[in-house]
């Protein structure tokens, strides 16, 4: 199959090309993100391969259909950037990588947690300037703390397991409890209980209309004062303006983000020589108790190999009989 790989970085080209030696697809790497304006670049391709910051809305899908594209292959697990109903109406297949490195993402969430607590990012900069003062670097023992996990799929379950290893009390909220978590002794509670009892809250649920801005002024108000909030899932789960207000009030004591709701024009790009135009994001970066990474939680060699292999297998499955076990439909959002 001839495939246009949009938003392609050097690592995408490296890992996809290497794995493609076993599949034989014709891959063309395009640096531009896919959206309604760039969709005509897919003229002559049977499929497009996209990532989290490509915008595959109804207009984009219509444009893709008009140039003969029949498949959208997501090289990620999330699909909130695709209008699945429009895809279905146009007869366009949508496939994804349901899991690739759950432990890698969970470990990055823990890295944010530990770095925020012991302020290693601030200590690193101090020591490089020969400042060995400990003032302002006071942390706490993670052991025995109550950790609330919202969403216990593969990644959330891995995070639960790690935090159990730290000796934490781990509680979770999920509409569909994970048997593996139950066997580990993870206690499932309602959302309100989790928010009230947790010292640390980590988000691992998908972004859907029901979970958009799950963390807002109302939900933050019932959390413990000084709570630590970690998000390695999707930026839209958090109302950033509300979080800024609650950081200023001290209700949120620590914030670790690997995702941001308006990250599309920022993350994955080097804009160090430009003025940061997003005033909300710029304000977020001014807080000493906020740690932001640029959507890198997934970024391990293991994950990139898995993403490439599954993506190419998905395309081969579609090419063979127009079906794939990793297909995504609008019904998946409802469940």
Backbone bond lengths (Angstrom), bond angles and torsions (degrees), N, CA, C in turn:
res aa  C-N    CA-C-N  psi(-1)  N-CA   C-N-CA  omega(-1)  CA-C   N-CA-C  phi
1 X - - - 1.458 - - 1.532 109.66 -
2 X 1.322 115.90 141.99 1.457 120.88 176.96 1.530 107.90 -88.66
3 X 1.344 115.69 122.40 1.459 120.99 -170.58 1.529 111.01 -126.16
4 X 1.326 116.59 128.72 1.462 121.77 174.45 1.528 107.74 -95.13
5 X 1.318 116.51 116.58 1.463 122.03 -178.19 1.524 107.99 -96.67
6 X 1.334 116.27 105.65 1.466 121.26 -176.65 1.526 111.20 -88.24
7 X 1.331 115.27 157.00 1.462 121.43 179.83 1.508 111.90 60.44
8 X 1.325 116.29 32.73 1.461 121.13 -171.93 1.529 112.13 -77.11
9 X 1.318 115.47 129.08 1.452 123.16 172.52 1.523 108.78 -106.01
10 X 1.326 116.19 172.86 1.459 119.97 -177.74 1.523 111.52 -59.51
11 X 1.344 116.63 -37.23 1.466 119.46 -178.82 1.525 111.27 -71.26
12 X 1.340 117.86 -31.34 1.466 120.00 175.11 1.524 109.95 -62.86
13 X 1.319 114.74 -48.05 1.461 120.20 -179.62 1.529 111.00 -60.22
14 X 1.322 116.24 -43.95 1.469 121.13 -177.56 1.518 111.85 -61.80
15 X 1.328 117.10 -52.73 1.463 119.82 -173.81 1.520 112.86 -76.46
16 X 1.325 117.55 -37.98 1.460 119.67 177.69 1.524 111.17 -66.81
17 X 1.323 116.60 -41.93 1.463 120.43 -179.87 1.525 111.37 -64.06
18 X 1.324 115.90 -40.91 1.465 119.89 179.84 1.522 111.35 -63.96
19 X 1.325 116.68 -47.76 1.466 120.25 -179.87 1.525 111.95 -68.68
20 X 1.331 116.29 -29.25 1.466 120.12 -177.62 1.526 113.02 -67.89
21 X 1.320 116.73 -13.38 1.463 119.94 174.97 1.525 110.88 -60.20
22 X 1.340 116.03 -23.40 1.463 120.90 -179.70 1.528 112.34 -96.19
23 X 1.338 117.33 -7.56 1.457 119.89 -175.50 1.529 113.54 -116.93
24 X 1.306 117.73 -36.33 1.458 120.71 175.99 1.509 116.74 79.48
25 X 1.325 118.22 24.51 1.461 120.02 174.16 1.530 109.49 -76.49
26 X 1.320 115.69 159.28 1.473 120.41 174.72 1.525 107.58 -96.39
27 X 1.322 116.28 105.69 1.459 121.51 -176.00 1.515 111.02 -102.36
28 X 1.329 115.99 130.83 1.469 122.01 175.23 1.528 106.55 -122.45
29 X 1.329 116.55 122.26 1.460 121.55 -174.98 1.531 110.99 -94.63
30 X 1.330 115.17 127.18 1.461 122.54 -176.92 1.531 108.19 -121.90
31 X 1.322 117.71 125.42 1.462 121.15 -177.37 1.531 112.51 -69.98
32 X 1.306 117.21 -32.25 1.473 120.94 -176.59 1.522 111.13 -64.44
33 X 1.339 115.19 147.93 1.456 120.01 173.02 1.526 108.78 -74.65
34 X 1.312 115.35 152.35 1.459 119.65 177.67 1.522 110.11 -86.28
35 X 1.318 115.65 129.83 1.461 122.68 172.56 1.526 106.81 -156.29
36 X 1.313 117.54 -173.33 1.466 120.72 -176.74 1.523 112.12 -61.18
37 X 1.335 117.60 -31.97 1.462 121.17 -178.55 1.522 112.86 -76.48
38 X 1.345 116.33 -34.56 1.472 119.49 -177.11 1.523 112.71 -94.06
39 X 1.319 117.81 -6.98 1.466 121.34 -178.34 1.531 113.72 -53.73
40 X 1.353 119.80 -36.46 1.472 119.01 179.03 1.527 114.38 -58.84
41 X 1.339 117.21 -18.74 1.471 120.27 176.77 1.522 111.24 -64.10
42 X 1.332 116.82 -16.57 1.461 121.10 -178.95 1.526 112.63 -87.56
43 X 1.321 116.46 8.45 1.469 120.54 177.39 1.531 109.77 -54.87
44 X 1.309 116.26 126.41 1.455 120.84 176.96 1.525 114.75 90.18
45 X 1.324 117.00 0.33 1.466 121.19 178.94 1.529 110.08 -103.74
46 X 1.318 115.58 145.48 1.454 119.85 177.49 1.513 112.58 -83.94
47 X 1.349 115.82 -22.41 1.460 119.83 -177.30 1.517 110.08 -148.32
48 X 1.322 114.83 156.87 1.461 120.98 170.69 1.526 107.41 -120.30
49 X 1.315 115.86 145.78 1.456 122.40 178.07 1.524 106.76 -115.52
50 X 1.337 117.05 125.05 1.461 120.77 -170.13 1.524 111.16 -132.18
51 X 1.367 114.69 169.14 1.455 120.89 -178.65 1.530 109.60 -128.18
52 X 1.314 117.08 -169.69 1.462 122.02 -168.15 1.526 114.76 -65.32
53 X 1.335 118.04 -28.86 1.460 119.26 -176.42 1.522 113.87 -101.33
54 X 1.318 116.63 11.51 1.461 120.40 169.35 1.523 107.92 -81.55
55 X 1.311 117.01 146.38 1.468 121.73 -174.63 1.522 109.42 -111.90
56 X 1.322 115.71 95.50 1.455 121.01 -175.98 1.527 108.74 -101.51
57 X 1.329 114.51 68.93 1.466 120.12 -179.85 1.525 110.03 -86.41
58 X 1.324 115.99 -174.12 1.472 120.52 -176.14 1.529 111.96 -60.80
59 X 1.330 117.36 -40.42 1.464 120.39 -179.81 1.524 110.91 -66.05
60 X 1.329 115.63 -40.74 1.465 119.91 178.58 1.522 110.69 -64.11
61 X 1.317 116.79 -44.49 1.458 121.14 -179.18 1.529 111.43 -64.27
62 X 1.331 115.99 -38.56 1.465 119.27 177.25 1.526 110.58 -62.42
63 X 1.341 115.24 -42.47 1.467 119.94 179.06 1.521 110.79 -65.28
64 X 1.324 117.42 -38.35 1.470 121.28 178.09 1.520 110.50 -64.96
65 X 1.319 115.84 -42.78 1.462 120.30 179.83 1.530 111.08 -61.97
66 X 1.322 115.42 -38.50 1.468 120.21 -178.56 1.527 112.96 -66.56
67 X 1.348 116.29 -25.17 1.480 118.41 178.78 1.528 111.53 -100.98
68 X 1.338 116.27 10.04 1.454 120.31 171.11 1.515 117.15 93.80
69 X 1.322 118.17 9.21 1.467 120.80 178.55 1.523 109.71 -75.75
70 X 1.326 116.59 129.83 1.457 120.33 -178.12 1.515 114.28 -112.96
71 X 1.341 117.32 -7.79 1.466 119.84 -176.64 1.524 110.95 -142.06
72 X 1.329 114.98 136.08 1.464 122.27 170.90 1.521 106.45 -111.30
73 X 1.327 116.62 115.96 1.463 121.62 -179.68 1.521 109.29 -105.93
74 X 1.318 115.90 109.82 1.462 121.62 177.60 1.525 109.54 -81.40
75 X 1.304 117.50 127.80 1.462 119.81 175.03 1.542 109.31 -96.39
76 X 1.321 114.38 49.61 1.455 122.86 -179.94 1.527 107.03 -161.47
77 X 1.335 115.39 173.27 1.468 119.92 -179.68 1.519 111.97 -88.04
78 X 1.338 116.38 -38.85 1.460 120.81 -177.65 1.515 112.20 -71.84
79 X 1.337 115.57 150.92 1.471 120.48 -178.74 1.515 111.37 -137.10
80 X 1.337 117.42 19.51 1.463 121.30 -178.09 1.526 113.12 -67.57
81 X 1.349 117.44 -14.87 1.460 121.38 -179.87 1.528 112.77 -92.25
82 X 1.328 116.47 9.63 1.466 121.30 179.34 1.527 109.59 -118.90
83 X 1.325 117.01 131.93 1.459 121.55 174.31 1.534 106.96 -82.20
84 X 1.320 115.01 93.50 1.464 120.27 -173.48 1.524 112.71 -67.29
85 X 1.314 117.64 -33.79 1.464 119.82 178.64 1.526 110.79 -67.02
86 X 1.337 116.28 -40.52 1.465 119.74 177.42 1.525 110.58 -65.23
87 X 1.332 116.36 -39.63 1.467 120.26 178.76 1.520 110.60 -61.33
88 X 1.327 116.16 -44.49 1.466 120.09 -179.88 1.527 111.59 -63.34
89 X 1.331 116.37 -40.38 1.465 119.67 -178.89 1.525 111.85 -66.84
90 X 1.331 115.80 -26.80 1.467 120.54 -179.76 1.536 112.28 -94.15
91 X 1.328 116.56 -2.60 1.458 120.22 179.90 1.516 113.24 73.38
92 X 1.327 116.89 26.64 1.467 121.24 179.47 1.524 109.38 -96.00
93 X 1.330 116.05 126.87 1.457 121.35 176.40 1.525 110.28 -72.65
94 X 1.323 116.55 140.65 1.461 121.49 173.54 1.526 107.40 -125.05
95 X 1.315 117.06 122.43 1.463 121.68 179.97 1.525 108.66 -126.44
96 X 1.319 116.49 155.92 1.461 120.31 -176.62 1.522 111.10 -140.47
97 X 1.329 115.55 178.70 1.459 122.40 173.66 1.529 105.99 -109.20
98 X 1.324 118.19 97.49 1.464 120.35 -171.83 1.525 114.58 -63.76
99 X 1.320 116.52 -29.24 1.460 120.21 174.92 1.527 108.99 -154.45
100 X 1.308 115.62 145.98 1.464 118.67 -179.70 1.516 112.05 -143.76
101 X 1.315 117.57 -36.52 1.460 119.37 177.12 1.518 109.48 -156.53
102 X 1.337 116.67 66.44 1.463 118.15 -178.54 1.521 112.85 -57.87
103 X 1.323 116.89 -36.12 1.464 119.98 179.48 1.524 110.99 -69.44
104 X 1.337 117.05 -35.95 1.463 120.25 178.81 1.521 111.71 -62.04
105 X 1.326 117.33 -45.01 1.463 121.23 179.86 1.524 110.11 -68.40
106 X 1.328 116.56 -43.04 1.465 120.29 179.14 1.522 110.60 -61.86
107 X 1.326 116.95 -40.93 1.466 120.67 179.63 1.526 111.13 -65.28
108 X 1.329 117.37 -34.68 1.464 120.09 178.21 1.531 110.14 -68.54
109 X 1.322 116.76 -37.34 1.463 120.25 176.24 1.529 109.98 -60.68
110 X 1.333 116.25 -40.76 1.462 120.63 177.97 1.531 110.29 -67.20
111 X 1.330 116.59 -37.24 1.464 120.35 177.96 1.526 110.81 -61.46
112 X 1.332 116.86 -42.50 1.462 120.73 176.48 1.523 110.40 -62.16
113 X 1.318 115.49 -44.95 1.469 121.73 -179.18 1.529 110.60 -57.77
114 X 1.326 116.61 -51.36 1.467 120.85 -176.71 1.523 111.69 -68.55
115 X 1.325 116.69 -39.46 1.469 120.11 -179.62 1.523 110.99 -64.77
116 X 1.340 116.09 -40.72 1.457 119.90 178.32 1.525 111.20 -65.48
117 X 1.327 115.81 -44.41 1.446 120.13 -177.39 1.531 111.94 -63.66
118 X 1.334 117.38 -50.37 1.460 121.02 -176.30 1.528 112.27 -95.01
119 X 1.322 116.69 1.07 1.461 123.91 174.02 1.533 112.87 52.18
120 X 1.325 114.24 44.66 1.465 119.84 -178.88 1.530 112.04 -64.47
121 X 1.323 117.21 -28.90 1.463 120.30 179.32 1.533 110.77 -67.34
122 X 1.319 117.00 -36.08 1.469 120.83 177.10 1.530 110.47 -76.01
123 X 1.334 115.94 -39.95 1.465 120.18 179.73 1.528 111.19 -63.50
124 X 1.305 116.63 -39.11 1.472 121.76 179.43 1.530 110.68 -58.36
125 X 1.335 115.67 -47.70 1.464 119.50 -179.87 1.529 111.70 -66.96
126 X 1.319 117.23 -36.67 1.461 120.18 179.18 1.528 111.50 -62.92
127 X 1.324 115.34 -49.16 1.463 120.03 -176.36 1.526 111.34 -61.98
128 X 1.310 116.95 -36.07 1.468 120.31 178.52 1.533 111.36 -65.45
129 X 1.334 116.25 -20.30 1.465 120.85 177.18 1.532 111.52 -103.90
130 X 1.351 115.36 16.86 1.474 122.66 179.13 1.526 112.22 61.74
131 X 1.320 116.63 29.53 1.455 121.85 175.58 1.527 107.20 -104.41
132 X 1.327 116.39 107.09 1.453 121.01 -176.40 1.528 112.78 -106.16
133 X 1.321 115.84 18.14 1.458 120.88 177.91 1.537 110.25 -68.06
134 X 1.333 115.16 142.36 1.454 120.74 177.59 1.526 112.61 -96.33
135 X 1.318 116.61 -2.41 1.461 120.42 -179.24 1.527 110.60 -58.88
136 X 1.328 115.76 130.27 1.462 120.46 177.52 1.511 114.80 84.27
137 X 1.341 118.39 3.19 1.467 121.19 -177.55 1.526 112.71 -110.37
138 X 1.321 117.13 14.11 1.459 120.67 -175.75 1.527 111.63 -65.56
139 X 1.329 116.27 130.35 1.454 121.53 178.07 1.516 111.76 -114.97
140 X 1.326 116.30 -162.50 1.467 121.19 177.97 1.526 108.45 -141.30
141 X 1.333 116.76 161.05 1.454 121.43 175.79 1.529 109.44 -75.11
142 X 1.311 116.64 123.43 1.463 120.53 177.12 1.526 110.29 -70.22
143 X 1.307 116.71 -35.02 1.459 122.66 177.17 1.529 110.71 -51.18
144 X 1.320 116.28 133.95 1.479 126.80 179.68 1.526 113.94 78.47
145 X 1.332 119.22 -8.36 1.462 120.36 178.50 1.534 109.92 -70.42
146 X 1.323 115.73 156.89 1.468 120.94 176.09 1.517 108.87 -92.93
147 X 1.323 116.00 121.10 1.470 122.52 -178.71 1.525 108.64 -110.42
148 X 1.311 116.52 123.35 1.454 121.84 178.39 1.517 110.81 -100.64
149 X 1.314 116.48 128.87 1.464 121.84 -177.70 1.525 108.84 -117.26
150 X 1.321 116.11 118.94 1.464 121.05 179.62 1.529 108.00 -100.99
151 X 1.321 115.60 107.66 1.458 121.69 -176.35 1.516 110.60 100.57
152 X 1.338 117.36 113.00 1.466 120.12 -176.99 1.528 111.92 -122.48
153 X 1.330 114.51 49.62 1.464 119.45 169.47 1.521 108.28 -74.45
154 X 1.314 117.05 -154.60 1.469 121.27 -177.57 1.529 111.98 -57.92
155 X 1.345 116.30 -45.76 1.465 120.11 -177.03 1.519 110.58 -71.93
156 X 1.333 116.33 -47.93 1.455 120.10 179.50 1.516 111.86 -58.95
157 X 1.328 117.41 -39.60 1.464 121.77 179.09 1.527 110.77 -64.99
158 X 1.332 116.59 -40.90 1.466 120.28 178.23 1.523 110.53 -63.81
159 X 1.344 116.07 -40.62 1.469 120.58 178.38 1.529 110.20 -63.84
160 X 1.331 116.99 -42.82 1.466 121.22 177.61 1.526 110.83 -56.83
161 X 1.321 115.73 -45.27 1.461 121.08 -178.20 1.525 111.41 -61.45
162 X 1.330 116.16 -43.08 1.466 120.23 179.78 1.522 110.49 -63.90
163 X 1.326 117.05 -44.73 1.457 120.33 -177.28 1.528 111.93 -70.25
164 X 1.322 117.08 -29.77 1.463 119.82 172.43 1.526 109.24 -62.79
165 X 1.331 115.49 -37.49 1.461 120.32 178.33 1.518 112.90 -64.30
166 X 1.325 117.17 -25.72 1.461 121.95 176.90 1.531 111.41 -78.98
167 X 1.319 116.35 -6.57 1.455 119.89 -178.32 1.509 113.65 85.49
168 X 1.315 116.89 21.95 1.468 121.53 179.94 1.527 111.12 -85.22
169 X 1.308 115.45 156.83 1.446 120.75 165.41 1.522 105.72 -84.48
170 X 1.315 117.26 120.83 1.466 121.32 -176.24 1.525 109.04 -111.52
171 X 1.329 115.44 122.20 1.460 121.13 174.65 1.524 108.22 -118.07
172 X 1.312 116.99 155.43 1.464 119.57 -173.70 1.516 111.53 -142.00
173 X 1.335 113.83 153.79 1.463 121.10 173.34 1.519 108.42 -127.16
174 X 1.316 116.05 125.82 1.461 121.88 177.27 1.518 107.36 -161.93
175 X 1.324 116.57 138.46 1.466 120.43 178.34 1.530 110.76 -63.31
176 X 1.330 116.00 -25.29 1.458 120.81 -177.72 1.526 108.97 -128.53
177 X 1.335 118.34 90.26 1.469 121.65 -178.37 1.524 112.62 -53.49
178 X 1.314 115.25 141.57 1.460 123.06 -178.68 1.527 109.00 -90.28
179 X 1.326 117.05 123.04 1.461 121.17 -178.14 1.526 111.75 -58.38
180 X 1.328 116.19 -36.46 1.466 119.68 179.76 1.526 110.80 -62.97
181 X 1.328 116.35 -37.13 1.469 120.81 178.04 1.520 111.04 -69.72
182 X 1.320 116.86 -40.89 1.454 120.85 179.16 1.527 110.78 -61.17
183 X 1.331 116.23 -38.46 1.463 120.41 179.69 1.523 111.96 -67.27
184 X 1.348 116.07 -25.80 1.464 120.60 177.80 1.523 112.40 -82.92
185 X 1.316 115.87 -5.94 1.452 119.25 -179.19 1.511 113.85 90.15
186 X 1.327 116.82 17.28 1.466 120.46 176.64 1.519 108.26 -70.75
187 X 1.316 116.25 131.74 1.462 121.89 -178.07 1.526 110.27 -94.93
188 X 1.326 116.81 120.38 1.462 120.82 176.97 1.524 109.69 -87.71
189 X 1.330 115.46 133.41 1.465 121.85 -179.09 1.524 108.51 -135.38
190 X 1.323 117.15 170.18 1.459 119.23 174.86 1.525 109.12 -75.69
191 X 1.323 116.44 164.42 1.453 121.09 -173.74 1.525 111.98 -61.19
192 X 1.311 116.87 -41.39 1.461 120.55 -177.99 1.526 111.11 -62.06
193 X 1.325 116.65 -41.70 1.468 120.92 178.23 1.521 110.99 -64.02
194 X 1.334 115.94 -42.76 1.464 119.61 179.04 1.522 111.10 -60.89
195 X 1.315 116.20 -45.84 1.462 120.32 -178.56 1.524 111.42 -62.29
196 X 1.320 117.28 -38.34 1.458 121.47 -176.28 1.524 113.06 -76.00
197 X 1.330 117.33 -32.76 1.462 120.33 -171.45 1.527 114.69 -97.42
198 X 1.311 118.71 -16.88 1.461 121.00 -171.80 1.530 113.41 -82.32
199 X 1.334 115.22 136.46 1.466 121.37 170.77 1.525 109.64 -83.90
200 X 1.329 115.40 -31.34 1.464 123.49 -179.36 1.524 107.16 -132.32
201 X 1.326 117.16 133.88 1.466 121.75 178.43 1.522 108.76 -124.86
202 X 1.326 115.80 128.37 1.462 120.60 179.87 1.520 109.67 -122.51
203 X 1.334 116.44 131.52 1.464 122.49 -176.35 1.523 111.15 -96.13
204 X 1.336 115.63 126.58 1.469 120.84 179.99 1.524 111.55 -139.55
205 X 1.324 116.75 27.60 1.461 120.94 -179.14 1.531 110.01 -102.70
206 X 1.329 117.94 158.72 1.461 120.72 178.20 1.528 111.12 -73.74
207 X 1.320 116.18 161.72 1.462 121.65 175.54 1.522 108.71 -91.12
208 X 1.322 115.66 116.40 1.459 123.06 177.67 1.530 107.21 -133.45
209 X 1.317 117.94 170.58 1.476 118.59 176.51 1.534 112.54 -55.18
210 X 1.340 116.86 -30.03 1.459 120.64 -178.54 1.531 112.18 -78.37
211 X 1.319 117.34 -28.52 1.470 119.64 -176.81 1.529 113.43 -100.83
212 X 1.324 117.93 -4.67 1.467 119.62 178.60 1.528 109.85 -60.47
213 X 1.341 115.47 130.42 1.468 122.79 -177.00 1.531 111.30 54.21
214 X 1.322 115.23 39.16 1.460 120.46 173.85 1.533 110.32 -56.92
215 X 1.325 115.11 -35.81 1.462 120.73 176.67 1.522 108.00 -98.79
216 X 1.340 115.22 105.79 1.464 121.34 -179.25 1.524 108.51 -138.23
217 X 1.317 117.25 -171.60 1.463 120.12 -178.34 1.529 112.00 -56.70
218 X 1.325 116.22 -39.81 1.462 119.97 -176.79 1.523 112.20 -66.11
219 X 1.354 116.45 -49.23 1.468 118.99 -178.34 1.526 111.50 -70.69
220 X 1.324 117.11 -34.64 1.465 119.93 179.14 1.528 110.48 -66.20
221 X 1.322 116.40 -33.98 1.469 120.61 -176.04 1.520 113.12 -62.86
222 X 1.330 117.89 -24.96 1.468 120.01 -179.44 1.529 112.21 -94.17
223 X 1.325 117.53 -3.90 1.460 120.75 177.76 1.523 110.44 -74.65
224 X 1.343 115.57 163.11 1.455 120.84 174.32 1.528 109.30 -63.63
225 X 1.304 116.90 142.19 1.464 120.12 176.95 1.524 108.66 -65.37
226 X 1.325 116.08 130.99 1.459 120.79 -178.73 1.518 114.11 86.69
227 X 1.324 117.38 13.16 1.461 122.56 -178.45 1.528 111.32 -57.73
228 X 1.336 115.83 150.21 1.464 121.20 171.98 1.524 108.25 -99.62
229 X 1.334 116.97 130.54 1.456 122.85 -178.36 1.524 109.48 -120.39
230 X 1.333 116.09 126.43 1.473 122.34 -179.02 1.527 108.87 -121.67
231 X 1.337 117.17 133.75 1.465 120.96 176.46 1.519 110.88 -134.64
232 X 1.341 115.65 110.97 1.467 121.39 174.22 1.525 110.28 -117.94
233 X 1.338 117.43 18.63 1.456 121.25 -175.39 1.528 112.19 -100.38
234 X 1.317 117.23 -86.88 1.459 122.14 177.91 1.517 108.57 -138.36
235 X 1.334 116.16 138.91 1.451 121.78 -174.89 1.507 113.76 -60.59
236 X 1.333 117.48 -34.01 1.443 122.12 -176.02 1.521 114.45 -67.81
237 X 1.323 117.26 -8.11 1.464 119.77 176.37 1.526 111.06 -68.53
238 X 1.336 116.00 -20.85 1.457 121.39 -175.13 1.522 110.96 -116.10
239 X 1.335 115.67 132.68 1.457 122.19 170.76 1.530 106.37 -81.86
240 X 1.319 116.61 101.43 1.464 120.95 -172.30 1.517 112.76 -61.33
241 X 1.316 117.36 -39.89 1.463 120.41 179.76 1.527 110.40 -61.55
242 X 1.333 116.51 -39.86 1.464 120.85 178.85 1.524 110.51 -65.83
243 X 1.317 116.24 -41.63 1.464 120.48 179.82 1.524 111.12 -62.53
244 X 1.321 116.67 -40.06 1.464 120.23 177.54 1.523 110.87 -61.34
245 X 1.328 115.74 -43.62 1.467 119.32 177.34 1.523 111.38 -59.82
246 X 1.316 116.41 -41.01 1.460 120.56 -176.09 1.532 112.11 -78.90
247 X 1.318 117.82 -23.31 1.464 121.07 170.88 1.528 109.58 -68.30
248 X 1.314 115.91 -42.38 1.472 120.95 179.95 1.523 111.31 -64.70
249 X 1.345 116.70 -34.62 1.466 119.94 -178.96 1.522 112.47 -81.08
250 X 1.342 116.22 -15.55 1.458 120.36 -177.45 1.510 113.95 89.93
251 X 1.339 117.62 -1.19 1.464 120.44 177.92 1.529 110.12 -62.64
252 X 1.338 116.65 -41.54 1.464 121.17 171.73 1.524 107.38 -96.11
253 X 1.322 116.07 122.44 1.456 120.28 -177.92 1.509 113.80 -93.33
254 X 1.339 116.48 -25.75 1.466 121.91 -178.26 1.527 107.94 -148.29
255 X 1.320 116.13 140.96 1.463 120.60 178.08 1.522 110.09 -137.13
256 X 1.331 115.76 121.16 1.463 121.46 177.34 1.513 110.06 -119.01
257 X 1.320 116.87 119.20 1.465 121.70 -176.69 1.523 111.54 -124.91
258 X 1.318 115.72 134.09 1.462 120.55 168.03 1.522 109.78 -110.60
259 X 1.327 115.80 -3.38 1.471 121.97 -178.33 1.518 108.21 -138.31
260 X 1.332 115.33 157.98 1.464 121.37 -178.06 1.515 107.74 -148.06
261 X 1.319 117.53 139.93 1.462 120.06 -170.69 1.531 114.15 -64.96
262 X 1.330 118.19 -21.95 1.462 120.63 177.55 1.526 110.07 -117.30
263 X 1.319 116.37 39.30 1.460 120.68 -173.23 1.531 114.02 -77.23
264 X 1.315 116.84 -12.12 1.460 120.78 -171.52 1.517 115.89 -50.95
265 X 1.330 117.99 -38.26 1.464 120.59 -177.38 1.529 112.39 -98.27
266 X 1.334 116.49 6.46 1.463 120.08 -175.81 1.520 112.12 -118.57
267 X 1.316 116.64 -57.76 1.455 120.86 -172.77 1.527 112.11 -69.89
268 X 1.307 114.96 151.17 1.467 125.97 -179.30 1.527 112.91 74.94
269 X 1.337 117.68 3.09 1.463 120.98 -179.87 1.527 110.55 -123.12
270 X 1.327 116.66 152.16 1.459 121.69 173.85 1.528 107.66 -94.51
271 X 1.331 115.64 104.67 1.471 120.27 178.96 1.536 109.97 -117.13
272 X 1.329 115.50 29.01 1.462 120.72 -175.36 1.525 113.58 -66.05
273 X 1.325 117.23 -19.35 1.464 119.98 179.90 1.533 111.63 -100.62
274 X 1.346 116.28 14.43 1.458 120.47 -178.73 1.531 110.12 -122.17
275 X 1.311 115.46 162.20 1.457 120.71 174.96 1.527 108.07 -78.89
276 X 1.340 116.26 131.66 1.455 120.51 178.30 1.528 108.27 -74.20
277 X 1.317 116.64 110.83 1.463 121.22 -172.83 1.523 113.45 -82.86
278 X 1.326 116.97 -16.69 1.461 120.54 -178.99 1.529 109.07 -82.42
279 X 1.329 116.89 101.25 1.462 121.31 -176.00 1.535 112.58 -66.14
280 X 1.318 116.76 -33.39 1.468 120.24 -179.78 1.526 109.72 -66.86
281 X 1.320 116.09 -46.19 1.464 120.52 179.71 1.530 110.54 -65.55
282 X 1.329 115.97 -40.82 1.468 120.53 178.36 1.530 110.61 -59.89
283 X 1.330 116.59 -41.16 1.469 120.43 178.21 1.519 110.64 -64.02
284 X 1.307 116.84 -39.87 1.459 122.20 179.91 1.530 110.97 -58.61
285 X 1.318 115.91 -38.76 1.463 120.73 -176.94 1.520 113.78 -72.94
286 X 1.321 118.10 -8.39 1.462 120.32 -178.39 1.526 112.82 -83.22
287 X 1.333 117.77 -13.96 1.457 120.53 -177.10 1.531 111.11 -81.50
288 X 1.327 118.21 131.53 1.461 120.32 -179.97 1.526 113.27 -71.00
289 X 1.324 117.09 -17.96 1.465 121.54 -179.28 1.525 112.26 -101.55
290 X 1.323 115.74 23.14 1.464 122.00 176.41 1.527 108.78 -119.87
291 X 1.320 115.49 131.34 1.464 121.68 177.83 1.524 108.72 -125.13
292 X 1.326 116.49 121.27 1.469 121.73 -177.34 1.521 109.79 -120.88
293 X 1.320 116.32 131.68 1.465 121.67 169.52 1.528 107.33 -118.01
294 X 1.312 116.70 156.95 1.463 121.67 -169.80 1.515 115.78 -91.49
295 X 1.325 116.29 63.06 1.466 122.46 178.20 1.524 111.05 56.21
296 X 1.320 115.46 51.16 1.457 120.82 -177.17 1.525 113.28 -111.20
297 X 1.336 117.95 3.47 1.463 120.02 -176.37 1.529 111.91 -56.78
298 X 1.316 117.03 -35.16 1.462 121.57 -178.60 1.523 112.79 -78.07
299 X 1.336 117.09 -12.03 1.463 122.48 -161.51 1.527 113.21 -81.88
300 X 1.325 115.90 77.34 1.456 122.16 172.89 1.526 107.82 -127.64
301 X 1.310 116.00 158.32 1.468 119.69 179.30 1.527 110.27 -61.92
302 X 1.340 116.09 -36.59 1.471 120.03 178.81 1.526 110.41 -61.25
303 X 1.338 115.57 -44.12 1.459 120.02 -178.25 1.519 111.85 -66.33
304 X 1.324 117.06 -43.91 1.462 120.03 -178.52 1.525 111.68 -63.51
305 X 1.328 116.66 -37.05 1.462 119.92 176.03 1.530 110.71 -64.77
306 X 1.326 115.97 -43.77 1.455 120.40 -179.21 1.521 111.82 -66.88
307 X 1.341 116.33 -42.04 1.468 120.83 178.57 1.531 110.45 -60.20
308 X 1.325 115.93 -46.82 1.465 120.35 -178.70 1.528 110.94 -62.12
309 X 1.314 116.15 -46.51 1.465 120.63 -176.79 1.529 111.01 -63.89
310 X 1.325 117.09 -47.13 1.470 120.22 -178.22 1.523 111.39 -67.56
311 X 1.344 116.67 -41.16 1.465 120.28 179.19 1.517 111.32 -59.64
312 X 1.309 116.62 -46.33 1.466 121.07 -178.50 1.529 111.35 -69.37
313 X 1.335 116.76 -35.33 1.465 119.91 176.29 1.526 110.27 -66.25
314 X 1.344 116.40 -40.17 1.466 120.12 176.49 1.521 111.10 -57.58
315 X 1.323 116.07 -44.89 1.465 120.99 -179.84 1.522 111.25 -64.88
316 X 1.329 116.35 -38.53 1.471 119.96 178.02 1.518 110.92 -65.88
317 X 1.342 116.53 -39.48 1.465 120.45 178.84 1.527 110.61 -62.90
318 X 1.327 116.33 -44.93 1.470 120.75 178.59 1.521 110.33 -63.65
319 X 1.325 115.88 -42.48 1.468 121.05 -178.66 1.529 111.01 -63.25
320 X 1.340 115.71 -33.10 1.458 120.26 -175.79 1.525 112.32 -76.68
321 X 1.343 116.94 -52.69 1.471 117.89 -176.12 1.528 113.62 -141.63
322 X 1.348 116.13 21.78 1.472 122.41 174.86 1.531 112.79 59.59
323 X 1.327 116.26 29.16 1.466 120.22 175.45 1.518 109.22 -143.25
324 X 1.335 115.60 156.83 1.461 119.78 -177.39 1.524 109.06 -156.92
325 X 1.313 116.64 139.29 1.464 121.41 -179.99 1.523 111.88 -65.31
326 X 1.334 116.49 -21.82 1.467 120.87 -178.24 1.525 112.70 -101.54
327 X 1.320 116.49 23.96 1.464 120.36 176.62 1.521 110.32 -67.69
328 X 1.327 115.37 150.21 1.464 121.63 179.72 1.517 108.21 -120.08
329 X 1.328 116.18 135.52 1.461 120.84 176.90 1.522 109.15 -131.93
330 X 1.326 116.07 168.32 1.459 120.51 179.99 1.528 111.44 -62.05
331 X 1.332 116.80 -25.62 1.458 120.45 179.56 1.525 111.62 -63.79
332 X 1.333 117.05 -27.77 1.461 120.90 -178.56 1.511 110.72 -65.36
333 X 1.324 117.83 -33.77 1.470 121.78 177.85 1.517 110.11 -64.79
334 X 1.316 116.49 -38.84 1.453 121.36 -177.01 1.529 112.88 -70.98
335 X 1.340 115.09 -17.26 1.448 118.83 -178.61 1.516 111.49 -115.31
